[in-house]
Amino acid sequence: MAKITVEQITEAIESGEYIGFCLGCGAEAYGVEPDARRYTCEECGAKKVYGAEELLFMTVG
């Protein structure tokens, strides 16, 4: 599992872009809804892309 930092997530949220991250390979994904869960990663094909806001809830909650 890729390590994605809270700083990366916070920067993605603050950017105002629709950014998510793949929990499988760590790739950034664009055009991802903030509450996205299990989207398909364009880099590795895993269904492990989550929206930045969703990831923040997962790490804090």
N, C-alpha and C positions, 0 to 999 in steps of 0.2 A: 504494500500500500504506500502511495506517495505521501510525503510529508508536505503539507501546505500550511503555512504559518498564518496566524491571526493577522499579522501585518499585511500579508498578501491579500487576504480576504478584505480587510479594511480598505486598502488601496483600491481594490476592484469596486467596492461599494461607492467610495468617494469619487471615483472617476465618472460616475453617471452613465457608464456604458452597461450593457447587459452582458456581464462576464460571469462565467462559471469555471469550475475546476474539475478535472477528472481525478477521482480518488484512486484510480488504478495506476495511471502513469504520471499524473501531476500536470498535464497540459492545461493551458488556459483555453477556454472555449468562449466564443463570441456569439451574440444573439441568443443568449440563454436567459430565460425568465428568472427573476429573483428567487422564486419559490420552486425552481425546477428540481426534480429528483429523477435519477436513473435515466438521463438522456444518454444517447449513444455518443461516445467520444470519436471524433474524426481522426484522431491520431492512432489510438490503439483498438478501437472497435468495441471496447467494454461499455456496458450500460451503467457507468459510474460517474456521469457528469451531474454536478449539483450547482445550483445558482449560488452566488456569493452570499446573499442574505440567508439562504437556507443553511449553508455551511456555518455561518456565524451562529445561528440558533443551535446547531448541532454541537458546536464546540463550547458554547457558553452554558447551554441548557443541560 
